Amino acid sequence: MLEETGPEWLSEEVKTGTTIIAIEFDGGVVLGSDSRVSAGSSVVNRVMNKLSPLHDKIYCALSGSAADAQTIAEMVNYQLDVHSQKIHLIPFFLFLQSLHFIYYMSLNRHLFNGNLIGWQTGVFATLNGLLTRQPFAVGGSGSSYVYGFVDAEYRKGMNKEECQQFVVNTLSLAMNRDGSSGGVAYIVSIDEHGTEEKVILGNDLPTFFDQ
């Protein structure tokens, strides 16, 4: 007797996507992301902020299962806050790497892969439970549409304002091409003076020749 099966969409993997980017400048970093949360062909949230604070000057650009990645970021934020209050001087990078490894091993392994972490001292990309420092990095489904652009336009030694524009241009191009990316652009700039957050509405994003 044949077993009854439900519709194919119940067993299919739900495809999600996003565009995230981070870049270093002298004395700080700029992170950016789109705001669309998708589940297959449906948009379930148009304005989610995917730049989650892990500490005062550490932010994570989330890529992957939105709710799970956001929960992990909140767990790390709590642990960093408690740890910093206990010893008042925290070796941020080493402690963050150890926490990331713990969560990577104990939770779903795909959740934090491909995420970007921006700290005042640099940009770190996550892969296979490890953090690697890079001058700039892009991630998410939209990144495949802009690799050529970022490779061509990136210049070492760009200042804060130039990095912010680089991030905005990259997000705008990716959001125009990738159906899983869209909404508004969130930007976070971190330097010795503190953290600056910006939201750029869709109508204010730069346009290019085919838009």
N, C-alpha and C positions, 0 to 999 in steps of 0.2 A: 504494500500500500504506500502510495506516494505521500510524503509529508507535505503539509501545506506551508507555503512560504509567503511572506508578505511582499509588499512592493519593493522593487530594487533599491529605491532611495533610502529605505530604512537601514540597509546594510552597507551602503556606499560610504566611503570616507568623505567627510565634509571638508571641502577646500576652503581655506582661509587665506588672507593676504594682507600686506601692508607695505609701506616704504619707510625705512628709518635710515638716518645718516648721522655721522659724527665726524668732526674735524678739529684738529689742534691749531691753535695760534700761539704766538709767544706770550706765555703767561696764563693760558686758559684753553677752554674748549667750547665748541658750539654743537649742540645736538638738535635734531629736528625729526619730525614725523608727520605723517598724514593723520587723519582722525577717523577714517572709515573702518568699521568692524563688519566683516562679511562672513556669511555662512553659506557656501555654495554660491548661488546666484542671488541670494537675498542680502540686503544691507540691514543689519540688526542694530547698528548704532552709527550715527553720522558724525558725532563730535566727541569721541573718546580721546582723552589725553593719554597717549602712550609713553610719555616721558615721566617716569615715576621716580621721585626722590628716594634715594637710599640713605642719604645723610645730608648735612648742610650743603656740601659742595660735591656730592656724588649723585649722578642721575643715571638711570637705566632706560634705554630706548627698547621697548618691548616688541618682540616679534614672535608670533606663534599663537597658541591657544590663549586668547585674551584674558579670560577669567583666571586661568591657572597661573599664567605668567604674572598677572597683577597680584595674586595672592602670595606668590613667592617673593616678589619685590617688597610687599608689606612685611613679610616675615623677616627679610634681611634688614629692612629699615628698623624694625623693632629691636632686633638683636644688636645692630650697630649702635643704636641709641642707648640701650642698657649698658653695653660694653664701654662706651665712651664715658658714661657717667661713673662707672666703677673705677677706671684707671686714669681718667682725665687726659690721657695722651695715648691715642690709638694708632697703631701701625695699619692705616686704612687698607692699603693694597693687600698685605699679607692676610689680614683678618677677613677681608672680603673674598679673597681667593679660597680660603679654607671653608668659609660658609657656603660659597658657591659649590665647592666640591661635595660638601655634605648633602646639600639639597639635590645636586645633580645625581648622586648615587642613590638617594632615598626616594626621590620622586620620579615622575615620568621623564625619561632622558631627553626627549625632544623639546621640552618646554623652554629651556634657556639657551639652546643652541641657536646661534645667529643673532643674539641680542648684543647690543652695544652699550658699553658703560663709559660715561664721561666723568672724569675726575679733573680737578684743576690742573693736575700734572700731565694729563694725557688721555688718549682714547684707547679703550681696550675692547677687543671683540672676543666673544665667547664661542668656543668650539671644542666639543668632546670634553667638557668639564674644565677646560683650562682657559685662562685669560691671556691674550697676546696683545702687546701694544702695537698700534699702527698710527701713522700720521693722519689717516682718514679711513673711514670704512662706510659701506652702505650695506643694507640688509633688507630682507623681506621680498615679496613677490615682485614689487616694482623695481627692485635693484637691477634686474636683468635688462631693463629697458634703458638704463642710464649709465652702465659701466663705461661705455665709450665716451660719454659726456664728461664724467668725473675724471677719467684718465687724461682727457685732453685739456680740461680746464683747471685741474688742480695745479697750484704753484706753491712751492715751499716758501715760507716766510710771509704769507698773507696775514693782514691784520684782522682785528676782530670784526670790523664792518665788512670787509671783503669775504670773510668766512661766513658771516650771516647771509650775505647775498648768494654765495655759492650754495649754501644749504637750501635757501628758498628756491633758487633756480632748479636745483636737482629735484626737489619735491614736486615742483610744478610740472616738470617734464614727465616724471614718473606717474603722477596722478592723472595726467592727460592720456597716458598709454595703457596703464594697468587698471583693469576693471575692478580689482579688489582694493585699490587705493583711491582716496578722494576726500571730500569734505574740506576742512580747513587745515592750515599748517601750524603746528606747534613748534616753537623755537625756544631753547634754553641756552643761555650763555653763562659760563662759569669762569670767574677769574678771582684775583686776590681781593677784589672789592665786594664780592658776593655773587649772588645768582640773579639773573634777569630773565624773566619769562615773557614771551610774546605770543599772540595769536594773530595769524594773518588769514583773513576771510577769503573765501574762494574768489570773490570778485576783485580782490586786491592782489592776487597772485600774478606774477609776470606771465605774459603770453608770448608765444613764438610764432613763426611764420605760418604754421599749419593750424593755428588755433583761432 
